[in-house]
Amino acid sequence: MVAAKRAQYMKRGKPARRPELLNHDDHIIVSTYGPEYRGTVQYYLMAGDVFRLARLQWVMSTSMLMTLANKHRSSVSKMARKYAATIETPHGPRKCFEARVERTGRKPLVGRFGGIPLRQNKKTVVTDRRLAPVSTKRKELVTRLLAGRCESCGRVDEVEVHHVAKLADLGRLGNRPPWADLMAARRPKALVVCGSCHADIHGRSPVPALTE
């Protein structure tokens, strides 16, 4: 079963990137790999040879770093240095990878991969339950909303979502506003914007802020 799990992150016998994640934020990429790895490790923690999952950890982390490197047109080693972190565990400090989304006045969103001691734990209670499939696109949009940053002007403020039915509705390159170019470049059908930018998109006056 572990060999089959490794195969999901490999191509032609080697770790491979996941093209379906390339258009997502780094936090989403790390947050996708992290729970997948953690779930497998927790399932096998009662086994005496749980240390053998180190091979799975290497395959999955390499696949994750290759995906990040491909997205940023960088190298695996640079991505490894950028997202390297150390966390404290009951068995001492452990290395892992973290991607953070900083938020003004709120705790940052943290996506983490690894940092789990591969040591047998006979007291582990495994609870199998079928989880509803989570849309990666929906998960990414939620993260963008929680970040509270306008993707048009960059201001941190209360944000809204501007939708289009299809990207063709944005018009042709060279004959459309900057927000439409941004939307086309990112390839989503939703753009997270502040109230002022959303009003500009729809050609209406922004709602004035309430004052005491």
VEXLUMMAR-745185 format. One record per residue (C-alpha): x, y, z; residue number from 1; residue in three letters. Coordinates in steps of 0.25 Angstrom, whole numbers, plus 2048, in hexadecimal, padded with zeros to 3 digits. Each point is the difference from the previous one (the first is absolute). Layout:
N
+-----+-----+-----+-----+------+
|  c1 |  c2 |  c3 |  nr | rest |
+-----+-----+-----+-----+------+
|   X |   Y |   Z | NUM |  ALA |
...
+-----+-----+-----+-----+------+
! end
This chain:
212
+-----+-----+-----+-----+------+
|  c1 |  c2 |  c3 |  nr | rest |
+-----+-----+-----+-----+------+
| 800 | 800 | 800 |   1 |  MET |
| 80B | 80A | 803 |   2 |  VAL |
| 807 | 7FD | 7F3 |   3 |  ALA |
| 7F3 | 803 | 7F9 |   4 |  ALA |
| 7FF | 80D | 808 |   5 |  LYS |
| 80E | 804 | 7FB |   6 |  ARG |
| 7FC | 7FD | 7F2 |   7 |  ALA |
| 7F6 | 80B | 800 |   8 |  GLN |
| 80B | 80A | 801 |   9 |  TYR |
| 809 | 7FA | 7F6 |  10 |  MET |
| 802 | 7FE | 7F1 |  11 |  LYS |
| 809 | 7F6 | 7F9 |  12 |  ARG |
| 805 | 7FC | 80E |  13 |  GLY |
| 804 | 80E | 805 |  14 |  LYS |
| 7F9 | 80B | 808 |  15 |  PRO |
| 7F8 | 809 | 7F6 |  16 |  ALA |
| 7FA | 80E | 801 |  17 |  ARG |
| 7F0 | 801 | 800 |  18 |  ARG |
| 7FC | 809 | 7F5 |  19 |  PRO |
| 7F2 | 801 | 805 |  20 |  GLU |
| 805 | 809 | 80C |  21 |  LEU |
| 809 | 809 | 7F8 |  22 |  LEU |
| 7F6 | 80B | 800 |  23 |  ASN |
| 7FD | 800 | 80F |  24 |  HIS |
| 807 | 808 | 80B |  25 |  ASP |
| 80C | 7FA | 807 |  26 |  ASP |
| 7F8 | 7FF | 80D |  27 |  HIS |
| 7F6 | 7F7 | 7F8 |  28 |  ILE |
| 80B | 7F8 | 7FA |  29 |  ILE |
| 806 | 7FD | 80E |  30 |  VAL |
| 7F3 | 7FE | 806 |  31 |  SER |
| 7FC | 7F6 | 7F6 |  32 |  THR |
| 80C | 7F7 | 802 |  33 |  TYR |
| 801 | 802 | 80F |  34 |  GLY |
| 7F2 | 7F9 | 804 |  35 |  PRO |
| 802 | 7F5 | 7F6 |  36 |  GLU |
| 80E | 7FC | 806 |  37 |  TYR |
| 7FB | 802 | 80E |  38 |  ARG |
| 7F4 | 7F7 | 7FE |  39 |  GLY |
| 808 | 7F5 | 7FB |  40 |  THR |
| 80A | 801 | 80B |  41 |  VAL |
| 7F6 | 800 | 80B |  42 |  GLN |
| 7FA | 7F4 | 7FA |  43 |  TYR |
| 80D | 7F8 | 802 |  44 |  TYR |
| 805 | 806 | 80D |  45 |  LEU |
| 7FC | 7F3 | 807 |  46 |  MET |
| 809 | 7F8 | 7F7 |  47 |  ALA |
| 80E | 7FC | 805 |  48 |  GLY |
| 807 | 804 | 7F3 |  49 |  ASP |
| 7F9 | 80D | 7FE |  50 |  VAL |
| 80E | 806 | 7FE |  51 |  PHE |
| 7FF | 7FA | 7F2 |  52 |  ARG |
| 7F7 | 80B | 7FC |  53 |  LEU |
| 80C | 809 | 7FF |  54 |  ALA |
| 800 | 7FC | 7F2 |  55 |  ARG |
| 7F2 | 805 | 7FE |  56 |  LEU |
| 804 | 80D | 806 |  57 |  GLN |
| 80B | 802 | 7F7 |  58 |  TRP |
| 7F8 | 7FD | 7F4 |  59 |  VAL |
| 7F4 | 809 | 804 |  60 |  MET |
| 809 | 80C | 804 |  61 |  SER |
| 808 | 7FF | 7F3 |  62 |  THR |
| 7F3 | 800 | 7F8 |  63 |  SER |
| 7FB | 80C | 808 |  64 |  MET |
| 80E | 808 | 7FE |  65 |  LEU |
| 800 | 7FC | 7F1 |  66 |  MET |
| 7F2 | 806 | 7FF |  67 |  THR |
| 804 | 80D | 807 |  68 |  LEU |
| 80C | 801 | 7F8 |  69 |  ALA |
| 7F9 | 7FE | 7F3 |  70 |  ASN |
| 7F6 | 80A | 804 |  71 |  LYS |
| 80A | 80B | 803 |  72 |  HIS |
| 80A | 7FB | 7F5 |  73 |  ARG |
| 80A | 7FE | 80B |  74 |  SER |
| 808 | 7F4 | 806 |  75 |  SER |
| 7FC | 7F5 | 80A |  76 |  VAL |
| 80C | 804 | 809 |  77 |  SER |
| 7FB | 80F | 800 |  78 |  LYS |
| 7F2 | 7FC | 803 |  79 |  MET |
| 805 | 7F7 | 80B |  80 |  ALA |
| 808 | 80B | 807 |  81 |  ARG |
| 7F5 | 80A | 7FE |  82 |  LYS |
| 7F5 | 7F7 | 807 |  83 |  TYR |
| 809 | 7F9 | 80A |  84 |  ALA |
| 7FC | 801 | 80F |  85 |  ALA |
| 802 | 7F9 | 80D |  86 |  THR |
| 7F5 | 7FC | 80A |  87 |  ILE |
| 800 | 7FA | 80E |  88 |  GLU |
| 7FA | 7F2 | 802 |  89 |  THR |
| 7FF | 7F7 | 80C |  90 |  PRO |
| 80D | 7F9 | 7FA |  91 |  HIS |
| 807 | 80D | 7FF |  92 |  GLY |
| 802 | 80A | 7F4 |  93 |  PRO |
| 7FC | 7FB | 7F2 |  94 |  ARG |
| 803 | 806 | 7F3 |  95 |  LYS |
| 7F4 | 803 | 7F6 |  96 |  CYS |
| 7FB | 80A | 7F5 |  97 |  PHE |
| 7F7 | 80B | 803 |  98 |  GLU |
| 7F8 | 80A | 7F7 |  99 |  ALA |
| 7FA | 80C | 807 | 100 |  ARG |
| 7F6 | 80B | 7FC | 101 |  VAL |
| 802 | 80C | 809 | 102 |  GLU |
| 7F3 | 807 | 804 | 103 |  ARG |
| 7FF | 80E | 807 | 104 |  THR |
| 7FA | 7FF | 80E | 105 |  GLY |
| 7FE | 7F1 | 7FF | 106 |  ARG |
| 808 | 7F3 | 801 | 107 |  LYS |
| 807 | 7FC | 7F3 | 108 |  PRO |
| 7FB | 7F4 | 7F8 | 109 |  LEU |
| 80A | 7F5 | 801 | 110 |  VAL |
| 802 | 7F4 | 7F7 | 111 |  GLY |
| 809 | 7F6 | 805 | 112 |  ARG |
| 806 | 7F3 | 7FA | 113 |  PHE |
| 808 | 7F6 | 809 | 114 |  GLY |
| 805 | 802 | 80E | 115 |  GLY |
| 7FA | 7F3 | 804 | 116 |  ILE |
| 809 | 7F7 | 808 | 117 |  PRO |
| 800 | 7F2 | 7F9 | 118 |  LEU |
| 800 | 7F8 | 80E | 119 |  ARG |
| 7F6 | 7F5 | 804 | 120 |  GLN |
| 7F5 | 805 | 808 | 121 |  ASN |
| 7F8 | 7F4 | 805 | 122 |  LYS |
| 7F5 | 809 | 807 | 123 |  LYS |
| 7FC | 807 | 7F3 | 124 |  THR |
| 7F2 | 7FF | 7FD | 125 |  VAL |
| 7FC | 7FF | 7F1 | 126 |  VAL |
| 7F2 | 805 | 7FD | 127 |  THR |
| 7FD | 7FD | 7F1 | 128 |  ASP |
| 7F5 | 809 | 7FB | 129 |  ARG |
| 7FC | 804 | 7F2 | 130 |  ARG |
| 803 | 80E | 7FD | 131 |  LEU |
| 7F8 | 808 | 7F6 | 132 |  ALA |
| 809 | 804 | 7F4 | 133 |  PRO |
| 805 | 80E | 801 | 134 |  VAL |
| 801 | 808 | 7F3 | 135 |  SER |
| 80E | 805 | 7FF | 136 |  THR |
| 7FB | 80D | 7F9 | 137 |  LYS |
| 7F6 | 803 | 80B | 138 |  ARG |
| 80B | 7FE | 80A | 139 |  LYS |
| 809 | 809 | 7F9 | 140 |  GLU |
| 7F5 | 80B | 7FF | 141 |  LEU |
| 7FE | 7FF | 80F | 142 |  VAL |
| 80F | 802 | 803 | 143 |  THR |
| 800 | 80C | 7F7 | 144 |  ARG |
| 7F4 | 806 | 807 | 145 |  LEU |
| 806 | 7FD | 80E | 146 |  LEU |
| 80C | 808 | 7FC | 147 |  ALA |
| 7F8 | 80C | 7FF | 148 |  GLY |
| 809 | 806 | 7F5 | 149 |  ARG |
| 7FA | 807 | 7F3 | 150 |  CYS |
| 806 | 7F9 | 7F4 | 151 |  GLU |
| 7FE | 80C | 7F7 | 152 |  SER |
| 806 | 80C | 809 | 153 |  CYS |
| 807 | 7F8 | 80B | 154 |  GLY |
| 7F9 | 806 | 80B | 155 |  ARG |
| 7FD | 7F8 | 80D | 156 |  VAL |
| 7F1 | 803 | 803 | 157 |  ASP |
| 7F3 | 7FA | 800 | 158 |  GLU |
| 7FF | 7F8 | 7F3 | 159 |  VAL |
| 7F5 | 7FB | 7F6 | 160 |  GLU |
| 800 | 7F6 | 7F4 | 161 |  VAL |
| 7FE | 804 | 7F2 | 162 |  HIS |
| 7FB | 7F5 | 7F7 | 163 |  HIS |
| 7FF | 7FE | 7F1 | 164 |  VAL |
| 7F8 | 7F5 | 7F9 | 165 |  ALA |
| 80C | 7FD | 7F7 | 166 |  LYS |
| 80E | 806 | 7FD | 167 |  LEU |
| 7FB | 803 | 7F2 | 168 |  ALA |
| 7F7 | 80B | 806 | 169 |  ASP |
| 80D | 808 | 804 | 170 |  LEU |
| 802 | 804 | 7F2 | 171 |  GLY |
| 80D | 800 | 7F7 | 172 |  ARG |
| 80E | 803 | 805 | 173 |  LEU |
| 804 | 80F | 7FE | 174 |  GLY |
| 7F1 | 804 | 800 | 175 |  ASN |
| 7FC | 7FE | 80F | 176 |  ARG |
| 803 | 806 | 80E | 177 |  PRO |
| 80C | 7FB | 809 | 178 |  PRO |
| 7F7 | 7F8 | 809 | 179 |  TRP |
| 7FB | 7F8 | 7F4 | 180 |  ALA |
| 80F | 7FD | 7FC | 181 |  ASP |
| 803 | 7FC | 80E | 182 |  LEU |
| 7F4 | 7F7 | 800 | 183 |  MET |
| 803 | 7FA | 7F3 | 184 |  ALA |
| 80F | 7FD | 804 | 185 |  ALA |
| 7FC | 7F9 | 80D | 186 |  ARG |
| 7F6 | 7F8 | 7F8 | 187 |  ARG |
| 7F5 | 800 | 80B | 188 |  PRO |
| 7F2 | 804 | 7FE | 189 |  LYS |
| 800 | 808 | 80D | 190 |  ALA |
| 808 | 80C | 804 | 191 |  LEU |
| 802 | 804 | 80F | 192 |  VAL |
| 7FF | 80F | 801 | 193 |  VAL |
| 7FD | 80C | 80A | 194 |  CYS |
| 7F3 | 807 | 7FF | 195 |  GLY |
| 805 | 80C | 7F8 | 196 |  SER |
| 807 | 7F7 | 7F6 | 197 |  CYS |
| 7F3 | 7F8 | 7FF | 198 |  HIS |
| 7F8 | 80D | 7FE | 199 |  ALA |
| 80A | 805 | 7F5 | 200 |  ASP |
| 7FE | 7F2 | 7F9 | 201 |  ILE |
| 7F1 | 802 | 7FF | 202 |  HIS |
| 801 | 80F | 7FD | 203 |  GLY |
| 7F9 | 805 | 80C | 204 |  ARG |
| 804 | 809 | 80B | 205 |  SER |
| 806 | 7F9 | 80D | 206 |  PRO |
| 7F7 | 800 | 80C | 207 |  VAL |
| 806 | 80A | 80A | 208 |  PRO |
| 805 | 7FB | 80D | 209 |  ALA |
| 7F8 | 802 | 80D | 210 |  LEU |
| 805 | 80B | 809 | 211 |  THR |
| 7FC | 803 | 80E | 212 |  GLU |
+-----+-----+-----+-----+------+
! end
